[in-house]
């Protein structure tokens, strides 16, 4: 497909989407905030940029909806499948009960999805791509401007992990990493001396 045909399809999609009066939410986070953590900590919830962006988007959408008022409604969230998603969903399910009452009443489920099958994810990917291009060039292309003119609103906001929490997490990570290294070195010394680890089980 050539670029002109692609742009025509995107423009047509914009008209279909705008007819539903949608709101786009675009969250950004600086990866430098979480730099310096040991590699082994990558699987721990809260140590990845994705974790904070995931929860920030959910809270932003629910907060805005609560302000507008949608009594009796439920808002479900569908995310592209990825390695970080499972723990994020588990965290959401364990924390949603602590949300403010007006947000909790609106909160539906958070589930994984495939953008090859779901038009909503395809639209979200396209919106993210358009905004990402704008962030790089600081120029809105014709499609981006057309979507805005059609009423596709875009709420752009950063995720702000609490600095105190990040410092505590990284301190814990470094201390734990140091203890693991010390334990590994001592076990190696014992092994070199002929001590079998099974001896400690008795």
HELIX and SHEET records of a PDB file:
HELIX    1   1 UNK A    3  UNK A   18  1                                  16    
HELIX    2   2 UNK A   31  UNK A   34  5                                   4    
HELIX    3   3 UNK A   39  UNK A   43  5                                   5    
HELIX    4   4 UNK A   49  UNK A   68  1                                  20    
HELIX    5   5 UNK A   85  UNK A   95  1                                  11    
HELIX    6   6 UNK A   96  UNK A   98  5                                   3    
HELIX    7   7 UNK A  101  UNK A  104  1                                   4    
HELIX    8   8 UNK A  119  UNK A  137  1                                  19    
HELIX    9   9 UNK A  142  UNK A  149  1                                   8    
HELIX   10  10 UNK A  163  UNK A  192  1                                  30    
HELIX   11  11 UNK A  197  UNK A  201  5                                   5    
SHEET    1   A 2 UNK A  23  UNK A  28  0                                        
SHEET    2   A 2 UNK A 153  UNK A 158  1                                        
SHEET    1   B 2 UNK A  75  UNK A  80  0                                        
SHEET    2   B 2 UNK A 107  UNK A 113  1                                        
END                                                                             
